[in-house]
Amino acid sequence: MSISTVQQAPSLPSEKYSRTELPSKRSGSILVVDDEAGIRNFLHRALIKEYGLVEVAESVETAEELRQRCHFDLLIVDIRLSDRSGLEWVEELRRRGNSVDVIFITAYADLTTTISALRSGATDFILKPFRLEQILASVERSFERRMLARENLTLRRQVNDISERLYGNSGILGRSSAMKTVSDMIKRVASTPSSVLIEGETGTGKELAASAIHRLSGREGAFVPVNCVAISPDLFESELFGHTKGAFTGAHQSRDGLFSFANGGTLFLDEISEMPSPLQAKILRVFENHRVRPVGSNREINVDVRLIAASNRCLEDAVIAGTFREDLYYRLNVVTIKCPPLRDHVEDIPEMVGIFTQSLALELGVKPFSFSQEDMARLQSYRWPGNVRELKNLVERALLLGSFPWEAISGNSGQAESATPDQTTPEFSADLTLEQVEKQHMLQVLSAADGNKSEAARRLGISRKTMERKLRSWPELS
C-alpha cells in the first residue's frame, strides 16, 4: 500500500483524457463511497469513461444495498463518512471473508488511521485534495494487481494439473512396474512416523520421493531438504542444530537450526553417507530422545521431526568400510526405498518427455514441440547416466534452442553409442587387491572424463568430495 498526497484541488479531466481519445472501456466494476457530493460526481465522471461499471454511494448503508445487487472489483472509500467510519466498514467486510480491493481517501490522516488502513489490507491510501491522475493511476495499479493474481491462479492450476498427470497421487513419475513399486511403497509408509532410507543413483528422484512421503504424511510442518555434501563439516552442527550468540567466531546472533525449521514436519538428509562421523553420533541421539542442543547452549530443545535420509551409494557398504555408523544405519533403515535408474524403466520416457515438454514450456513461456517415434526410440536407447534429471535438463535445452540437441547424448552420429563388452567392463588382474582395483578403475574413469572430477564422480555414482578424499589417500597422486 502506498500513501499519496498532493496539495491541489480536484480538477476535471485534462485534454489527454478527452472522450474522443480514450480507448475502449476496460472490464472492471468500481464502487465509490463518499459523503461529499462533489467528490462522488467528480470520480464518477472520470472513472465511467475508463471502466464498465461505476456506482456511487453517500453512506455505508447505501453502499451495502448496492453490494447486494452487484459485484464490485474495487471500492474507493472515504474513511470518515456521515453514518459510520469507512475504515470500520472495510474491516467488517474483511471479517466476513470479503477480499475486495480497497483504496482509502481522506482529508484527515494520522498515524493510527494509517496503521489501521494497512492492517485492513488496503491497496492505496490517498490524501485529499488529490489530482485526477493520482486516482486513475491508483485504480489502474489495483486492477493490474488483480489481473496478475488471476493469471497466477490460472497458471498454478495448470501447473497443478500437469503435476497431477506427471506424478499422480504418490508424487512419483512413471507407470512402469519399477516405478509402481516405488509409488506403492511411498503410499504405504507415508502415514507412519517411521524413518525411511532412499537409495538410488544421482538424478533418480530421491528428493522427489521424500517430498511425496512428506506430502502424503499429513504432517503440518515444513519439508526441509538438506544436502549433506554442500555443507562445510565445520558448520554442519550449527546448520542442523542452531547456535547461540557468541558460540563461535562470527556467531553475532543466535540462530535456529534446520531441525527447528522442520519441527512438526520432515527433515530430508540427502547424501547422508557424506555426513561427518562425529555428527552421525549426534543425529543418533536425536533419534533416541527427540531433542537437539544448539551449539553453545546448555539447554536442549524438543523437536517433532520425521527423518528421511538418502544416499547415492549403498550405506551397507559404507558401514562395512567403516565410514558410516552401524547403529545409525539400522535406525535409518526401518524402510528402504530404491529409486531405479532411468535405464531400467525406459518405457516411461515417452510420457516423461511429453509432460516435461508441457510443464517446461509453460514455465519458460515458449512453444512446446512433439517428438516422432524415431526420436523416442533414440531416447530409449541411450543409457542416461544422469537419469531423470538429465532427461529433464535435455528437454529444457531443446525448448530453449528450438530443436533437440542430439549431440548432447549421442555424439555427431545422433545414435546412442553401442559399447562393446571390452569398452564397458575393464579387466583386472586376479592378483590385485580390492583397493588397487578401486584405484585403477577410478583413475580410468577420471581419465575418460578428461580429468573432470565432478563428471568422473557422477559416472562412478559417488560425490566429488568422496572422490577427492580417495585421491588424497593415494600419496603418489598428491
C-alpha beads as a LAMMPS data file, in Angstrom:
LAMMPS data file: protein, C-alpha beads

478 atoms
477 bonds

1 atom types
1 bond types

-500.0 500.0 xlo xhi
-500.0 500.0 ylo yhi
-500.0 500.0 zlo zhi

Masses

1 110.0

Atoms # bond

1 1 1 0.000 0.000 0.000
2 1 1 1.229 3.468 -0.825
3 1 1 0.325 6.863 0.656
4 1 1 -0.073 9.690 -1.830
5 1 1 -0.558 13.379 -1.152
6 1 1 -0.570 16.402 -3.445
7 1 1 -1.781 19.784 -2.307
8 1 1 -4.029 20.562 -5.254
9 1 1 -7.801 20.607 -5.521
10 1 1 -9.625 18.070 -7.682
11 1 1 -9.778 19.073 -11.300
12 1 1 -11.756 17.951 -14.309
13 1 1 -10.124 15.601 -16.816
14 1 1 -7.383 17.148 -18.893
15 1 1 -7.185 17.002 -22.704
16 1 1 -5.410 13.649 -22.744
17 1 1 -8.415 12.089 -21.043
18 1 1 -10.926 13.508 -23.519
19 1 1 -13.662 11.097 -24.601
20 1 1 -12.552 11.036 -28.231
21 1 1 -9.026 9.887 -27.348
22 1 1 -9.914 7.293 -24.723
23 1 1 -9.541 3.634 -25.619
24 1 1 -12.486 1.268 -25.245
25 1 1 -13.688 0.765 -21.676
26 1 1 -11.868 -1.733 -19.544
27 1 1 -13.598 -4.521 -17.703
28 1 1 -13.975 -3.892 -14.008
29 1 1 -16.543 -2.582 -11.543
30 1 1 -15.944 0.204 -9.019
31 1 1 -17.987 1.492 -6.070
32 1 1 -17.194 4.987 -4.763
33 1 1 -18.330 5.677 -1.179
34 1 1 -18.035 9.326 -0.090
35 1 1 -20.430 11.681 1.701
36 1 1 -19.292 14.695 -0.364
37 1 1 -21.452 15.033 -3.491
38 1 1 -18.709 16.940 -5.362
39 1 1 -16.166 14.125 -4.858
40 1 1 -18.706 11.453 -5.839
41 1 1 -19.679 13.232 -9.052
42 1 1 -16.087 14.051 -9.922
43 1 1 -14.897 10.448 -9.521
44 1 1 -17.949 9.035 -11.325
45 1 1 -17.411 11.275 -14.387
46 1 1 -13.712 10.411 -14.520
47 1 1 -13.950 6.655 -13.935
48 1 1 -17.016 5.883 -16.068
49 1 1 -15.008 6.862 -19.152
50 1 1 -12.445 4.150 -18.352
51 1 1 -14.342 1.298 -16.692
52 1 1 -17.500 -0.630 -17.461
53 1 1 -19.406 -0.144 -14.199
54 1 1 -19.036 2.721 -11.713
55 1 1 -21.547 3.290 -8.903
56 1 1 -21.505 5.888 -6.116
57 1 1 -22.916 5.920 -2.577
58 1 1 -23.082 8.645 0.068
59 1 1 -23.167 6.221 3.039
60 1 1 -22.282 2.717 4.160
61 1 1 -25.978 1.818 4.192
62 1 1 -26.389 2.762 0.521
63 1 1 -23.102 1.043 -0.343
64 1 1 -24.317 -2.190 1.249
65 1 1 -27.521 -2.043 -0.763
66 1 1 -25.508 -1.650 -3.968
67 1 1 -23.225 -4.516 -2.992
68 1 1 -26.219 -6.783 -2.554
69 1 1 -27.282 -6.098 -6.150
70 1 1 -23.954 -6.480 -7.956
71 1 1 -20.332 -7.446 -7.518
72 1 1 -17.592 -4.786 -7.300
73 1 1 -13.929 -5.428 -8.011
74 1 1 -12.747 -2.248 -6.280
75 1 1 -14.002 0.049 -3.519
76 1 1 -12.917 3.692 -3.213
77 1 1 -13.914 4.624 0.333
78 1 1 -13.714 7.812 2.356
79 1 1 -12.541 6.974 5.869
80 1 1 -14.889 9.490 7.576
81 1 1 -18.486 9.052 6.452
82 1 1 -21.670 10.604 7.834
83 1 1 -23.219 7.378 9.184
84 1 1 -20.122 5.400 10.237
85 1 1 -16.391 5.002 9.665
86 1 1 -15.436 3.726 6.211
87 1 1 -12.426 2.032 7.794
88 1 1 -14.614 0.139 10.270
89 1 1 -16.895 -0.939 7.416
90 1 1 -13.977 -2.332 5.402
91 1 1 -12.641 -4.156 8.485
92 1 1 -16.091 -5.698 8.910
93 1 1 -16.046 -6.820 5.267
94 1 1 -12.683 -8.478 5.876
95 1 1 -14.038 -10.325 8.915
96 1 1 -16.888 -11.586 6.754
97 1 1 -14.344 -13.004 4.292
98 1 1 -14.642 -10.347 1.578
99 1 1 -11.241 -9.733 -0.036
100 1 1 -12.272 -6.919 -2.412
101 1 1 -9.533 -4.369 -3.196
102 1 1 -9.921 -1.030 -1.381
103 1 1 -8.481 2.445 -1.947
104 1 1 -8.974 4.768 1.028
105 1 1 -9.308 8.537 0.532
106 1 1 -9.374 11.030 3.397
107 1 1 -8.682 14.619 4.346
108 1 1 -7.711 13.572 7.878
109 1 1 -4.802 11.213 8.309
110 1 1 -2.867 10.347 11.417
111 1 1 -0.502 7.511 12.311
112 1 1 -3.191 5.387 13.978
113 1 1 -5.507 5.669 10.970
114 1 1 -2.686 4.827 8.564
115 1 1 -1.703 1.720 10.545
116 1 1 -5.330 0.585 10.699
117 1 1 -5.674 1.042 6.932
118 1 1 -2.530 -1.030 6.394
119 1 1 -3.848 -3.807 8.604
120 1 1 -7.134 -3.857 6.722
121 1 1 -5.231 -4.714 3.538
122 1 1 -5.908 -1.501 1.604
123 1 1 -4.180 -1.273 -1.777
124 1 1 -3.706 2.509 -1.543
125 1 1 -4.230 5.458 0.799
126 1 1 -4.695 8.858 -0.868
127 1 1 -4.942 12.183 0.927
128 1 1 -7.378 14.900 -0.156
129 1 1 -7.047 17.094 -2.105
130 1 1 -5.794 14.887 -4.931
131 1 1 -5.345 15.090 -8.690
132 1 1 -7.285 13.008 -11.174
133 1 1 -4.075 11.396 -12.400
134 1 1 -3.436 10.045 -8.902
135 1 1 -6.785 8.306 -8.683
136 1 1 -6.580 6.908 -12.217
137 1 1 -3.054 5.593 -11.604
138 1 1 -4.054 4.035 -8.279
139 1 1 -7.129 2.366 -9.781
140 1 1 -5.080 1.053 -12.693
141 1 1 -2.496 -0.431 -10.318
142 1 1 -5.239 -2.140 -8.343
143 1 1 -6.721 -3.746 -11.445
144 1 1 -3.279 -4.761 -12.704
145 1 1 -2.568 -6.494 -9.388
146 1 1 -5.933 -8.208 -9.549
147 1 1 -5.292 -9.366 -13.118
148 1 1 -1.840 -10.698 -12.187
149 1 1 -3.354 -12.564 -9.244
150 1 1 -5.897 -14.182 -11.558
151 1 1 -3.204 -15.098 -14.085
152 1 1 -1.057 -16.583 -11.326
153 1 1 -4.010 -18.604 -10.073
154 1 1 -4.668 -19.886 -13.602
155 1 1 -1.001 -20.792 -14.060
156 1 1 -0.913 -22.558 -10.689
157 1 1 -3.948 -24.589 -11.674
158 1 1 -2.326 -25.516 -14.997
159 1 1 0.910 -26.481 -13.257
160 1 1 -1.033 -28.498 -10.670
161 1 1 -2.940 -30.274 -13.439
162 1 1 0.306 -31.123 -15.192
163 1 1 1.889 -32.134 -11.889
164 1 1 -1.030 -34.436 -11.157
165 1 1 -0.638 -36.052 -14.581
166 1 1 3.118 -36.170 -14.135
167 1 1 3.387 -37.572 -10.644
168 1 1 -0.055 -38.861 -9.696
169 1 1 -1.106 -39.158 -6.077
170 1 1 2.178 -40.666 -4.932
171 1 1 4.310 -37.869 -6.363
172 1 1 6.374 -40.250 -8.466
173 1 1 6.856 -40.091 -12.224
174 1 1 6.282 -43.163 -14.398
175 1 1 3.806 -46.006 -14.845
176 1 1 6.238 -48.875 -15.327
177 1 1 6.304 -51.783 -12.880
178 1 1 9.578 -50.487 -11.416
179 1 1 8.109 -47.074 -10.626
180 1 1 4.805 -48.559 -9.478
181 1 1 6.748 -50.466 -6.833
182 1 1 8.279 -47.199 -5.605
183 1 1 4.917 -45.439 -5.701
184 1 1 3.183 -48.202 -3.735
185 1 1 5.916 -48.192 -1.100
186 1 1 5.635 -44.402 -0.682
187 1 1 1.879 -44.635 -0.148
188 1 1 2.363 -47.460 2.339
189 1 1 4.903 -45.726 4.595
190 1 1 3.811 -42.090 4.245
191 1 1 1.288 -42.070 7.090
192 1 1 3.626 -43.798 9.541
193 1 1 6.200 -41.984 11.738
194 1 1 8.965 -44.395 10.732
195 1 1 12.224 -43.170 9.289
196 1 1 12.891 -44.007 5.641
197 1 1 16.115 -44.607 3.732
198 1 1 16.008 -43.862 -0.009
199 1 1 18.776 -45.258 -2.196
200 1 1 19.438 -44.637 -5.854
201 1 1 21.808 -43.110 -8.347
202 1 1 22.131 -39.361 -8.751
203 1 1 19.168 -37.894 -10.602
204 1 1 16.717 -40.741 -9.958
205 1 1 14.314 -38.572 -7.941
206 1 1 15.230 -39.360 -4.327
207 1 1 14.247 -35.893 -3.103
208 1 1 11.002 -36.102 -5.071
209 1 1 10.209 -39.385 -3.318
210 1 1 10.993 -37.865 0.081
211 1 1 8.804 -34.859 -0.694
212 1 1 5.964 -37.178 -1.712
213 1 1 6.246 -39.065 1.579
214 1 1 6.010 -35.792 3.477
215 1 1 3.089 -34.524 1.417
216 1 1 1.103 -37.732 1.920
217 1 1 2.033 -37.968 5.600
218 1 1 -0.323 -35.173 6.635
219 1 1 2.356 -33.567 8.813
220 1 1 1.677 -29.853 9.198
221 1 1 5.295 -28.714 9.449
222 1 1 7.628 -27.931 6.571
223 1 1 9.587 -30.258 4.327
224 1 1 13.229 -29.192 4.781
225 1 1 15.800 -30.747 2.399
226 1 1 19.472 -30.728 3.422
227 1 1 22.314 -31.557 1.039
228 1 1 24.973 -33.039 3.294
229 1 1 27.650 -32.568 0.618
230 1 1 27.022 -28.823 0.309
231 1 1 27.588 -28.002 3.998
232 1 1 31.084 -27.433 5.358
233 1 1 31.975 -30.009 8.065
234 1 1 32.844 -27.155 10.452
235 1 1 29.349 -25.661 10.114
236 1 1 27.356 -28.876 9.967
237 1 1 26.349 -28.954 13.623
238 1 1 25.394 -25.281 13.653
239 1 1 23.335 -25.630 10.466
240 1 1 21.364 -28.579 11.794
241 1 1 21.014 -27.713 15.488
242 1 1 21.430 -23.915 15.506
243 1 1 23.721 -21.869 17.729
244 1 1 23.658 -19.203 20.406
245 1 1 25.167 -15.738 20.161
246 1 1 28.935 -15.882 20.661
247 1 1 29.081 -19.677 20.377
248 1 1 31.967 -19.349 17.914
249 1 1 33.775 -16.702 15.906
250 1 1 31.289 -14.986 13.624
251 1 1 28.210 -16.002 15.649
252 1 1 26.998 -12.434 16.140
253 1 1 23.465 -13.529 16.962
254 1 1 21.556 -16.658 17.880
255 1 1 20.195 -18.724 15.037
256 1 1 17.735 -21.598 14.769
257 1 1 18.897 -24.759 13.080
258 1 1 17.250 -26.760 10.327
259 1 1 15.754 -29.150 12.873
260 1 1 13.814 -26.208 14.306
261 1 1 12.606 -25.168 10.861
262 1 1 11.422 -28.746 10.249
263 1 1 9.644 -29.022 13.608
264 1 1 6.302 -30.711 13.044
265 1 1 7.404 -31.698 9.554
266 1 1 10.117 -33.673 7.776
267 1 1 13.899 -33.245 7.575
268 1 1 15.389 -34.807 4.456
269 1 1 19.117 -35.591 4.749
270 1 1 20.346 -36.080 1.194
271 1 1 23.692 -37.827 0.629
272 1 1 23.846 -38.756 4.314
273 1 1 26.837 -41.002 3.589
274 1 1 28.930 -37.813 3.434
275 1 1 27.949 -36.664 6.921
276 1 1 30.974 -36.309 9.251
277 1 1 31.312 -39.178 11.755
278 1 1 31.020 -37.006 14.917
279 1 1 27.736 -35.598 13.676
280 1 1 26.419 -39.068 12.916
281 1 1 26.509 -39.791 16.650
282 1 1 24.562 -36.607 17.422
283 1 1 21.929 -37.438 14.818
284 1 1 21.566 -40.818 16.506
285 1 1 20.853 -39.047 19.815
286 1 1 18.065 -37.078 18.121
287 1 1 16.508 -40.397 17.128
288 1 1 16.655 -41.553 20.729
289 1 1 15.364 -38.523 22.676
290 1 1 13.835 -36.200 20.028
291 1 1 15.880 -33.263 21.304
292 1 1 18.569 -31.035 19.827
293 1 1 21.107 -28.847 21.594
294 1 1 22.193 -25.657 19.776
295 1 1 25.923 -25.048 19.637
296 1 1 26.982 -23.035 22.697
297 1 1 23.806 -23.782 24.656
298 1 1 23.411 -25.923 27.775
299 1 1 19.705 -26.468 27.124
300 1 1 18.063 -28.966 24.806
301 1 1 15.055 -28.199 22.606
302 1 1 12.274 -30.696 21.974
303 1 1 11.623 -31.335 18.269
304 1 1 8.990 -33.352 16.451
305 1 1 10.749 -34.178 13.189
306 1 1 10.465 -37.135 10.883
307 1 1 13.824 -38.061 9.359
308 1 1 14.197 -39.282 5.801
309 1 1 17.697 -39.983 4.507
310 1 1 19.027 -40.665 1.030
311 1 1 22.270 -41.852 -0.467
312 1 1 23.531 -42.430 -3.991
313 1 1 25.626 -45.351 -2.799
314 1 1 24.842 -48.383 -0.665
315 1 1 25.010 -47.411 3.005
316 1 1 25.532 -51.028 3.991
317 1 1 28.800 -50.996 2.058
318 1 1 29.764 -47.765 3.843
319 1 1 29.124 -49.489 7.182
320 1 1 31.349 -52.399 6.151
321 1 1 34.033 -49.937 5.026
322 1 1 33.837 -48.205 8.417
323 1 1 32.813 -44.792 7.057
324 1 1 29.249 -44.882 8.405
325 1 1 27.987 -45.777 11.869
326 1 1 26.308 -49.150 12.011
327 1 1 23.839 -48.130 14.759
328 1 1 22.723 -45.057 12.794
329 1 1 22.309 -47.165 9.672
330 1 1 19.929 -49.509 11.434
331 1 1 17.925 -46.601 12.872
332 1 1 17.583 -45.107 9.405
333 1 1 16.959 -48.379 7.630
334 1 1 13.498 -49.091 9.014
335 1 1 12.145 -48.945 5.466
336 1 1 14.314 -48.763 2.339
337 1 1 13.026 -47.423 -0.970
338 1 1 15.223 -47.957 -4.000
339 1 1 14.749 -45.487 -6.859
340 1 1 15.655 -47.336 -10.076
341 1 1 17.893 -45.736 -12.708
342 1 1 16.145 -44.489 -15.834
343 1 1 17.794 -47.172 -17.980
344 1 1 15.764 -49.746 -16.033
345 1 1 12.402 -48.226 -16.954
346 1 1 12.917 -46.646 -20.373
347 1 1 9.286 -47.415 -21.218
348 1 1 8.409 -44.333 -19.124
349 1 1 10.497 -41.988 -21.301
350 1 1 7.800 -41.067 -23.882
351 1 1 5.379 -39.970 -21.176
352 1 1 8.147 -38.158 -19.289
353 1 1 9.250 -36.259 -22.375
354 1 1 5.697 -35.246 -23.211
355 1 1 4.879 -33.935 -19.762
356 1 1 8.306 -32.317 -19.229
357 1 1 7.755 -30.529 -22.526
358 1 1 4.366 -29.199 -21.419
359 1 1 5.409 -28.115 -17.942
360 1 1 8.707 -26.527 -19.015
361 1 1 7.134 -24.762 -22.000
362 1 1 4.614 -23.213 -19.621
363 1 1 7.337 -22.234 -17.171
364 1 1 9.700 -20.836 -19.819
365 1 1 6.988 -19.176 -21.910
366 1 1 7.966 -20.964 -25.136
367 1 1 6.057 -23.164 -27.569
368 1 1 6.225 -26.939 -26.999
369 1 1 7.009 -29.353 -29.794
370 1 1 6.393 -33.052 -30.288
371 1 1 8.820 -35.907 -30.927
372 1 1 8.484 -38.662 -33.507
373 1 1 8.528 -42.375 -32.725
374 1 1 12.057 -42.483 -34.124
375 1 1 13.087 -39.747 -31.704
376 1 1 11.623 -41.683 -28.797
377 1 1 13.423 -44.832 -29.882
378 1 1 16.726 -42.947 -29.879
379 1 1 15.997 -41.579 -26.416
380 1 1 15.152 -45.039 -25.119
381 1 1 18.403 -46.480 -26.480
382 1 1 20.537 -44.010 -24.508
383 1 1 21.971 -45.128 -21.153
384 1 1 21.083 -41.910 -19.227
385 1 1 23.913 -41.750 -16.675
386 1 1 22.267 -38.626 -15.235
387 1 1 18.875 -40.372 -15.082
388 1 1 15.600 -38.405 -14.988
389 1 1 17.380 -35.165 -14.109
390 1 1 19.470 -35.436 -17.270
391 1 1 16.365 -36.127 -19.356
392 1 1 14.539 -33.109 -17.932
393 1 1 17.542 -30.840 -18.499
394 1 1 17.795 -32.096 -22.072
395 1 1 14.137 -31.306 -22.747
396 1 1 14.600 -27.828 -21.272
397 1 1 17.628 -27.238 -23.512
398 1 1 15.619 -28.415 -26.515
399 1 1 12.817 -25.948 -25.771
400 1 1 15.274 -23.070 -25.404
401 1 1 17.130 -23.939 -28.619
402 1 1 14.030 -24.820 -30.614
403 1 1 15.411 -28.207 -31.619
404 1 1 16.534 -31.298 -29.778
405 1 1 20.321 -31.281 -29.049
406 1 1 21.012 -34.879 -30.028
407 1 1 24.756 -34.299 -29.916
408 1 1 24.483 -33.871 -26.139
409 1 1 23.685 -37.554 -25.689
410 1 1 24.888 -39.354 -28.785
411 1 1 27.784 -37.543 -30.383
412 1 1 27.716 -36.399 -34.004
413 1 1 26.020 -39.530 -35.305
414 1 1 22.790 -38.875 -33.426
415 1 1 22.682 -42.503 -32.275
416 1 1 23.341 -43.877 -28.824
417 1 1 26.762 -45.465 -28.680
418 1 1 26.749 -49.230 -28.549
419 1 1 29.725 -50.065 -26.429
420 1 1 31.376 -53.441 -26.626
421 1 1 31.909 -55.537 -23.503
422 1 1 35.603 -54.675 -23.583
423 1 1 34.739 -50.966 -23.534
424 1 1 32.301 -51.134 -20.633
425 1 1 33.838 -53.816 -18.434
426 1 1 37.571 -53.294 -17.732
427 1 1 39.531 -56.430 -16.884
428 1 1 41.710 -56.506 -13.766
429 1 1 44.365 -58.956 -12.730
430 1 1 43.279 -61.515 -10.125
431 1 1 46.409 -60.621 -8.139
432 1 1 45.187 -57.069 -7.409
433 1 1 43.717 -56.183 -4.043
434 1 1 40.239 -54.632 -3.819
435 1 1 41.797 -51.231 -3.024
436 1 1 44.055 -51.486 -6.076
437 1 1 41.097 -52.375 -8.307
438 1 1 39.161 -49.416 -6.936
439 1 1 42.112 -47.107 -7.513
440 1 1 42.721 -48.338 -11.050
441 1 1 39.049 -48.099 -12.017
442 1 1 38.683 -44.619 -10.541
443 1 1 41.731 -43.361 -12.422
444 1 1 40.427 -44.864 -15.679
445 1 1 37.078 -43.121 -15.271
446 1 1 38.825 -39.854 -14.364
447 1 1 40.956 -40.141 -17.495
448 1 1 37.891 -40.856 -19.641
449 1 1 36.309 -37.697 -18.197
450 1 1 39.390 -35.657 -19.266
451 1 1 40.326 -35.026 -15.649
452 1 1 36.937 -33.517 -14.748
453 1 1 36.435 -34.736 -11.166
454 1 1 32.776 -33.753 -10.995
455 1 1 31.962 -35.684 -14.174
456 1 1 34.043 -38.657 -13.070
457 1 1 32.292 -38.727 -9.691
458 1 1 28.916 -38.622 -11.444
459 1 1 29.853 -41.569 -13.640
460 1 1 31.060 -43.522 -10.615
461 1 1 27.907 -42.751 -8.644
462 1 1 29.758 -41.041 -5.791
463 1 1 30.138 -37.450 -4.641
464 1 1 33.043 -35.251 -5.737
465 1 1 34.021 -34.949 -2.084
466 1 1 34.361 -38.727 -1.794
467 1 1 36.454 -38.867 -4.949
468 1 1 38.806 -36.136 -3.736
469 1 1 39.216 -37.927 -0.408
470 1 1 40.113 -41.150 -2.217
471 1 1 42.630 -39.398 -4.442
472 1 1 44.268 -37.743 -1.411
473 1 1 44.619 -41.147 0.229
474 1 1 46.991 -42.244 -2.550
475 1 1 50.319 -40.468 -1.774
476 1 1 51.782 -40.973 -5.246
477 1 1 48.962 -38.808 -6.684
478 1 1 49.238 -35.932 -4.208

Bonds

1 1 1 2
2 1 2 3
3 1 3 4
4 1 4 5
5 1 5 6
6 1 6 7
7 1 7 8
8 1 8 9
9 1 9 10
10 1 10 11
11 1 11 12
12 1 12 13
13 1 13 14
14 1 14 15
15 1 15 16
16 1 16 17
17 1 17 18
18 1 18 19
19 1 19 20
20 1 20 21
21 1 21 22
22 1 22 23
23 1 23 24
24 1 24 25
25 1 25 26
26 1 26 27
27 1 27 28
28 1 28 29
29 1 29 30
30 1 30 31
31 1 31 32
32 1 32 33
33 1 33 34
34 1 34 35
35 1 35 36
36 1 36 37
37 1 37 38
38 1 38 39
39 1 39 40
40 1 40 41
41 1 41 42
42 1 42 43
43 1 43 44
44 1 44 45
45 1 45 46
46 1 46 47
47 1 47 48
48 1 48 49
49 1 49 50
50 1 50 51
51 1 51 52
52 1 52 53
53 1 53 54
54 1 54 55
55 1 55 56
56 1 56 57
57 1 57 58
58 1 58 59
59 1 59 60
60 1 60 61
61 1 61 62
62 1 62 63
63 1 63 64
64 1 64 65
65 1 65 66
66 1 66 67
67 1 67 68
68 1 68 69
69 1 69 70
70 1 70 71
71 1 71 72
72 1 72 73
73 1 73 74
74 1 74 75
75 1 75 76
76 1 76 77
77 1 77 78
78 1 78 79
79 1 79 80
80 1 80 81
81 1 81 82
82 1 82 83
83 1 83 84
84 1 84 85
85 1 85 86
86 1 86 87
87 1 87 88
88 1 88 89
89 1 89 90
90 1 90 91
91 1 91 92
92 1 92 93
93 1 93 94
94 1 94 95
95 1 95 96
96 1 96 97
97 1 97 98
98 1 98 99
99 1 99 100
100 1 100 101
101 1 101 102
102 1 102 103
103 1 103 104
104 1 104 105
105 1 105 106
106 1 106 107
107 1 107 108
108 1 108 109
109 1 109 110
110 1 110 111
111 1 111 112
112 1 112 113
113 1 113 114
114 1 114 115
115 1 115 116
116 1 116 117
117 1 117 118
118 1 118 119
119 1 119 120
120 1 120 121
121 1 121 122
122 1 122 123
123 1 123 124
124 1 124 125
125 1 125 126
126 1 126 127
127 1 127 128
128 1 128 129
129 1 129 130
130 1 130 131
131 1 131 132
132 1 132 133
133 1 133 134
134 1 134 135
135 1 135 136
136 1 136 137
137 1 137 138
138 1 138 139
139 1 139 140
140 1 140 141
141 1 141 142
142 1 142 143
143 1 143 144
144 1 144 145
145 1 145 146
146 1 146 147
147 1 147 148
148 1 148 149
149 1 149 150
150 1 150 151
151 1 151 152
152 1 152 153
153 1 153 154
154 1 154 155
155 1 155 156
156 1 156 157
157 1 157 158
158 1 158 159
159 1 159 160
160 1 160 161
161 1 161 162
162 1 162 163
163 1 163 164
164 1 164 165
165 1 165 166
166 1 166 167
167 1 167 168
168 1 168 169
169 1 169 170
170 1 170 171
171 1 171 172
172 1 172 173
173 1 173 174
174 1 174 175
175 1 175 176
176 1 176 177
177 1 177 178
178 1 178 179
179 1 179 180
180 1 180 181
181 1 181 182
182 1 182 183
183 1 183 184
184 1 184 185
185 1 185 186
186 1 186 187
187 1 187 188
188 1 188 189
189 1 189 190
190 1 190 191
191 1 191 192
192 1 192 193
193 1 193 194
194 1 194 195
195 1 195 196
196 1 196 197
197 1 197 198
198 1 198 199
199 1 199 200
200 1 200 201
201 1 201 202
202 1 202 203
203 1 203 204
204 1 204 205
205 1 205 206
206 1 206 207
207 1 207 208
208 1 208 209
209 1 209 210
210 1 210 211
211 1 211 212
212 1 212 213
213 1 213 214
214 1 214 215
215 1 215 216
216 1 216 217
217 1 217 218
218 1 218 219
219 1 219 220
220 1 220 221
221 1 221 222
222 1 222 223
223 1 223 224
224 1 224 225
225 1 225 226
226 1 226 227
227 1 227 228
228 1 228 229
229 1 229 230
230 1 230 231
231 1 231 232
232 1 232 233
233 1 233 234
234 1 234 235
235 1 235 236
236 1 236 237
237 1 237 238
238 1 238 239
239 1 239 240
240 1 240 241
241 1 241 242
242 1 242 243
243 1 243 244
244 1 244 245
245 1 245 246
246 1 246 247
247 1 247 248
248 1 248 249
249 1 249 250
250 1 250 251
251 1 251 252
252 1 252 253
253 1 253 254
254 1 254 255
255 1 255 256
256 1 256 257
257 1 257 258
258 1 258 259
259 1 259 260
260 1 260 261
261 1 261 262
262 1 262 263
263 1 263 264
264 1 264 265
265 1 265 266
266 1 266 267
267 1 267 268
268 1 268 269
269 1 269 270
270 1 270 271
271 1 271 272
272 1 272 273
273 1 273 274
274 1 274 275
275 1 275 276
276 1 276 277
277 1 277 278
278 1 278 279
279 1 279 280
280 1 280 281
281 1 281 282
282 1 282 283
283 1 283 284
284 1 284 285
285 1 285 286
286 1 286 287
287 1 287 288
288 1 288 289
289 1 289 290
290 1 290 291
291 1 291 292
292 1 292 293
293 1 293 294
294 1 294 295
295 1 295 296
296 1 296 297
297 1 297 298
298 1 298 299
299 1 299 300
300 1 300 301
301 1 301 302
302 1 302 303
303 1 303 304
304 1 304 305
305 1 305 306
306 1 306 307
307 1 307 308
308 1 308 309
309 1 309 310
310 1 310 311
311 1 311 312
312 1 312 313
313 1 313 314
314 1 314 315
315 1 315 316
316 1 316 317
317 1 317 318
318 1 318 319
319 1 319 320
320 1 320 321
321 1 321 322
322 1 322 323
323 1 323 324
324 1 324 325
325 1 325 326
326 1 326 327
327 1 327 328
328 1 328 329
329 1 329 330
330 1 330 331
331 1 331 332
332 1 332 333
333 1 333 334
334 1 334 335
335 1 335 336
336 1 336 337
337 1 337 338
338 1 338 339
339 1 339 340
340 1 340 341
341 1 341 342
342 1 342 343
343 1 343 344
344 1 344 345
345 1 345 346
346 1 346 347
347 1 347 348
348 1 348 349
349 1 349 350
350 1 350 351
351 1 351 352
352 1 352 353
353 1 353 354
354 1 354 355
355 1 355 356
356 1 356 357
357 1 357 358
358 1 358 359
359 1 359 360
360 1 360 361
361 1 361 362
362 1 362 363
363 1 363 364
364 1 364 365
365 1 365 366
366 1 366 367
367 1 367 368
368 1 368 369
369 1 369 370
370 1 370 371
371 1 371 372
372 1 372 373
373 1 373 374
374 1 374 375
375 1 375 376
376 1 376 377
377 1 377 378
378 1 378 379
379 1 379 380
380 1 380 381
381 1 381 382
382 1 382 383
383 1 383 384
384 1 384 385
385 1 385 386
386 1 386 387
387 1 387 388
388 1 388 389
389 1 389 390
390 1 390 391
391 1 391 392
392 1 392 393
393 1 393 394
394 1 394 395
395 1 395 396
396 1 396 397
397 1 397 398
398 1 398 399
399 1 399 400
400 1 400 401
401 1 401 402
402 1 402 403
403 1 403 404
404 1 404 405
405 1 405 406
406 1 406 407
407 1 407 408
408 1 408 409
409 1 409 410
410 1 410 411
411 1 411 412
412 1 412 413
413 1 413 414
414 1 414 415
415 1 415 416
416 1 416 417
417 1 417 418
418 1 418 419
419 1 419 420
420 1 420 421
421 1 421 422
422 1 422 423
423 1 423 424
424 1 424 425
425 1 425 426
426 1 426 427
427 1 427 428
428 1 428 429
429 1 429 430
430 1 430 431
431 1 431 432
432 1 432 433
433 1 433 434
434 1 434 435
435 1 435 436
436 1 436 437
437 1 437 438
438 1 438 439
439 1 439 440
440 1 440 441
441 1 441 442
442 1 442 443
443 1 443 444
444 1 444 445
445 1 445 446
446 1 446 447
447 1 447 448
448 1 448 449
449 1 449 450
450 1 450 451
451 1 451 452
452 1 452 453
453 1 453 454
454 1 454 455
455 1 455 456
456 1 456 457
457 1 457 458
458 1 458 459
459 1 459 460
460 1 460 461
461 1 461 462
462 1 462 463
463 1 463 464
464 1 464 465
465 1 465 466
466 1 466 467
467 1 467 468
468 1 468 469
469 1 469 470
470 1 470 471
471 1 471 472
472 1 472 473
473 1 473 474
474 1 474 475
475 1 475 476
476 1 476 477
477 1 477 478
